[in-house]
Amino acid sequence: MDKKRIIIVGGGFGGVKCAQALTRNLPSDQVEVVLFDRQNHLVFSPLLAEVVGSSINSLDVLVPLRQLLPRALFRTEEVRGIDREANQVEYQAEDGRSARMRYDQLVVACGSVTNLSVVPGMADHAFPLKTVLDAANLRAHIMDQMEQAEIAEDPGRREWHLTVLVVGAGYSGVEAAGEINDLLRGSSRYYHNWKPAMVKVILIHSRDEILPEISPRLREFARRKMEQAGVQMVLNARVTSATPEGVGLQDGRFLRGGTIVCTIGSSPSPITGALNLPKEKGRLMTEPDLRLKGCPNVWAVGDCAWIINSLDGQPSPTTGQFAERQGRQCAQNIIRSFRGEPTQAFRFKLLGELCSIGGHSAVADLFGMHLSGFLAWFAWRGVYLFKLPTWGRRLQVGFDWATLLVFPRDLAFVRVEQTQRVAHAHYDAGEFIFRHGDAPTNFYVLERGEVEVVRPNNGAPEEIVAVLGAGSFFGERALLGNRPRVMSIRARTPVEVLVMGKNVFNQVSGALQPLRDALAQTLNRRATDNWKDQPHVYELLRRTPVQTLMEPAPEPLLPPTATLREVSLMFVEQGHEFFYVSADGRSVDGVVTITDLLRGQASGGNRSSAVTDFMTRNPVTIAVDDDCAIAANAFREYRLKALPVVETKGSRNLAGCLRIRRLMAFVLKETEIPRKAEPGKPSAQSEATRDGQAAPAEPISKNPTRA
Ligand SMILES: Cc1cc2nc3c(=O)[nH]c(=O)nc-3n(C[C@H](O)[C@H](O)[C@H](O)COP(=O)(O)OP(=O)(O)OC[C@H]3O[C@@H](n4cnc5c(N)ncnc54)[C@H](O)[C@@H]3O)c2cc1C
């Protein structure tokens, strides 16, 4: 008789319990249990916060699956897909090729994946807490922040390094906040330049109470205790953006902090997403006996499944406790189905809930008893020690905890070499991407938004010398010259940038001739001081606000739905050289010139192609109160004939446009007049321009909207 094969995808809490129950109860000569996991260990996630807080070693939360499941055939391979018609799983074999394995029964137990993209900037600037590497990275970062706080000279900067923002106050957020608070405050005695009073751990939660999973009395106790320990609560607050400086909230507040921990945002694993089966909130819906709907031989357990608990009719929460119970019951139902017995609906009464809140305190609801404080903390440690799946791990963790009662936490960390990275980063308006004097570590490509190049002015008000828009790059000069930054770069609008570490930049620019050429051209352009021989022109432009020379934008503003034919007609009828495109009739989304139009036609666009297919998206803008020197730099940088002028810095609302011809006419007129005037006597017009009240220049065209 052929052996039956049961495949389990995922060696987490659910998959492991299922495999254990199957291998214990089924004869190995008749049934083969194969478990796939991309990692060779189970992550005991309830203890991840302890790794962050340096209470236990990172390896202590990993349990090798091979040792845990000696009777199962364990494969460290990633499952790529499930073919339900052929009863096969597809996986990536050792040589990288795609391979398949047949199953008689399949258990999907692949958990969920972290999805930080729910909040702009979160993926780039926040630390998730899902894997042991996440916990180890976060721990190293916090250690680094303590070191930076020690050497920071500016008190504001020191405070920033010592501020940790934890987003989400469920179990993992609360445990992480408690541990980090203990770590920072407990370690302060080894540092000379900061004190526990400077530490700020802020727990941000969208609801009005933390720990919504537990009873209100315990919740209240947990909040009070954490506040007494120094953790600040920001409740009823939704995080809307994350930047290197901190997080923005929906109500407009911005919380600054050098560490952001994100414990919200998870989505189903890609293989469950690809299964064309009924889902709820992305999780696979099961029958009461854990079989997938419409699939007699496919089952699902744990975080990837939407399972109704028949005890109370409620969907099971995504916790380890439920995943384990489901794994065990799934195994029992598979065995029942082999024996031809009826399967049973999933039914589970929660044994209890435990959450550590730091400061040797915890809250617990065990068998109906509410415990809090030290007793609960003791119970919490005892229960988790007992729940660790092997005696080896129990001894190790127990030893770590016992050591910590006598010795301080370990403060050593390994710094990750940052210059090797290629990453995306989000900055909010007003934030510095780098400052004058900073070491040259990265090269930046502006993907969205605008930045301003700021020159420090030795105590005098800073000078904005240029504005850069999407598609521009910066940071190359200091990197190539290996010297500190000479200018600062500040986000003018919310921006997204691609950040390339120094080594990656050197490798890419060394290998790619077109990039080298573009860099050389830009370096030449930016290094040339155009105003060296004409300081009076620069001064004139600096004191002339753009508003003075601004003209109305060409009418009408085109909707994004305008077709190639309509745009062509518009050019012919109106006689303009360009039009702005705007979805809402106010903000500038794009610009279309005759060249763009011809390019749109040449690239095969038909008469009904939309203007968005061939326009230049998000062109760089200047604001009405910018000075004309900034505008002149933008004309040079982007080789443009006209710039859209917006109402305020950072807004996209169109106020008009500035044409290079008008700017040139103004300069010529203003700088030639003194020659005609009597020697020593300034002209009336140049008098008027002296304090920024530049006299309007005469239009050089009768129709001011035409360039
Ligand atoms: C920081 C933190 C603290 C927590 N604290 C608690 C707590 O105190 N109490 C509690 O009950 N719960 C807690 N949880 C929740 C608990 O960890 C999860 O509910 C539980 O791990 C879910 O088990 P699972 O088997 O469904 O998935 P997981 O344990 O996530 O396991 C899924 C496994 O599938 C593997 N996998 C995924 N896709 C594939 C693929 N395509 N091919 C091969 N392998 C794949 C993964 O590598 C992983 O090993 C916490 C979670 C976190 C992140």
PDBQT file of the ligand as one rigid body, heavy atoms in Angstrom, charges set to zero:
ROOT
HETATM    1  C1  LIG A 801       5.931  40.319  19.063  1.00  0.00    +0.000 C 
HETATM    2  C2  LIG A 801       4.797  39.341  19.186  1.00  0.00    +0.000 A 
HETATM    3  C3  LIG A 801       4.319  38.991  20.452  1.00  0.00    +0.000 A 
HETATM    4  C4  LIG A 801       3.279  38.076  20.579  1.00  0.00    +0.000 A 
HETATM    5  N1  LIG A 801       2.847  37.759  21.828  1.00  0.00    +0.000 NA
HETATM    6  C5  LIG A 801       1.883  36.811  21.956  1.00  0.00    +0.000 A 
HETATM    7  C6  LIG A 801       1.460  36.388  23.255  1.00  0.00    +0.000 A 
HETATM    8  O1  LIG A 801       1.951  36.891  24.267  1.00  0.00    +0.000 OA
HETATM    9  N2  LIG A 801       0.515  35.424  23.335  1.00  0.00    +0.000 N 
HETATM   10  C7  LIG A 801      -0.037  34.851  22.210  1.00  0.00    +0.000 A 
HETATM   11  O2  LIG A 801      -0.866  33.945  22.332  1.00  0.00    +0.000 OA
HETATM   12  N3  LIG A 801       0.316  35.239  20.971  1.00  0.00    +0.000 NA
HETATM   13  C8  LIG A 801       1.261  36.201  20.816  1.00  0.00    +0.000 A 
HETATM   14  N4  LIG A 801       1.645  36.583  19.561  1.00  0.00    +0.000 N 
HETATM   15  C9  LIG A 801       0.927  36.057  18.372  1.00  0.00    +0.000 C 
HETATM   16  C10 LIG A 801       1.449  34.696  17.970  1.00  0.00    +0.000 C 
HETATM   17  O3  LIG A 801       2.854  34.698  17.835  1.00  0.00    +0.000 OA
HETATM   18  C11 LIG A 801       0.818  34.275  16.653  1.00  0.00    +0.000 C 
HETATM   19  O4  LIG A 801      -0.569  34.333  16.783  1.00  0.00    +0.000 OA
HETATM   20  C12 LIG A 801       1.242  32.860  16.286  1.00  0.00    +0.000 C 
HETATM   21  O5  LIG A 801       2.625  32.831  16.046  1.00  0.00    +0.000 OA
HETATM   22  C13 LIG A 801       0.488  32.349  15.064  1.00  0.00    +0.000 C 
HETATM   23  O6  LIG A 801       0.925  31.056  14.775  1.00  0.00    +0.000 OA
HETATM   24  P1  LIG A 801       0.900  30.490  13.282  1.00  0.00    +0.000 P 
HETATM   25  O7  LIG A 801       1.333  29.066  13.370  1.00  0.00    +0.000 OA
HETATM   26  O8  LIG A 801      -0.382  30.778  12.645  1.00  0.00    +0.000 OA
HETATM   27  O9  LIG A 801       1.975  31.365  12.495  1.00  0.00    +0.000 OA
HETATM   28  P2  LIG A 801       3.487  31.651  12.791  1.00  0.00    +0.000 P 
HETATM   29  O10 LIG A 801       3.857  31.300  14.182  1.00  0.00    +0.000 OA
HETATM   30  O11 LIG A 801       3.721  33.026  12.341  1.00  0.00    +0.000 OA
HETATM   31  O12 LIG A 801       4.249  30.628  11.825  1.00  0.00    +0.000 OA
HETATM   32  C14 LIG A 801       4.134  30.652  10.437  1.00  0.00    +0.000 C 
HETATM   33  C15 LIG A 801       5.330  29.923   9.853  1.00  0.00    +0.000 C 
HETATM   34  O13 LIG A 801       5.100  29.701   8.474  1.00  0.00    +0.000 OA
HETATM   35  C16 LIG A 801       6.305  29.897   7.776  1.00  0.00    +0.000 C 
HETATM   36  N5  LIG A 801       5.943  30.235   6.393  1.00  0.00    +0.000 N 
HETATM   37  C17 LIG A 801       5.153  31.252   5.968  1.00  0.00    +0.000 A 
HETATM   38  N6  LIG A 801       5.005  31.210   4.636  1.00  0.00    +0.000 NA
HETATM   39  C18 LIG A 801       5.714  30.139   4.215  1.00  0.00    +0.000 A 
HETATM   40  C19 LIG A 801       5.967  29.588   2.933  1.00  0.00    +0.000 A 
HETATM   41  N7  LIG A 801       5.429  30.117   1.839  1.00  0.00    +0.000 N 
HETATM   42  N8  LIG A 801       6.755  28.501   2.838  1.00  0.00    +0.000 NA
HETATM   43  C20 LIG A 801       7.304  27.946   3.946  1.00  0.00    +0.000 A 
HETATM   44  N9  LIG A 801       7.103  28.446   5.184  1.00  0.00    +0.000 NA
HETATM   45  C21 LIG A 801       6.318  29.525   5.313  1.00  0.00    +0.000 A 
HETATM   46  C22 LIG A 801       6.980  31.014   8.523  1.00  0.00    +0.000 C 
HETATM   47  O14 LIG A 801       8.391  30.969   8.308  1.00  0.00    +0.000 OA
HETATM   48  C23 LIG A 801       6.612  30.694   9.972  1.00  0.00    +0.000 C 
HETATM   49  O15 LIG A 801       7.584  29.902  10.595  1.00  0.00    +0.000 OA
HETATM   50  C24 LIG A 801       2.680  37.508  19.409  1.00  0.00    +0.000 A 
HETATM   51  C25 LIG A 801       3.166  37.858  18.135  1.00  0.00    +0.000 A 
HETATM   52  C26 LIG A 801       4.209  38.765  18.027  1.00  0.00    +0.000 A 
HETATM   53  C27 LIG A 801       4.723  39.122  16.645  1.00  0.00    +0.000 C 
ENDROOT
TORSDOF 0
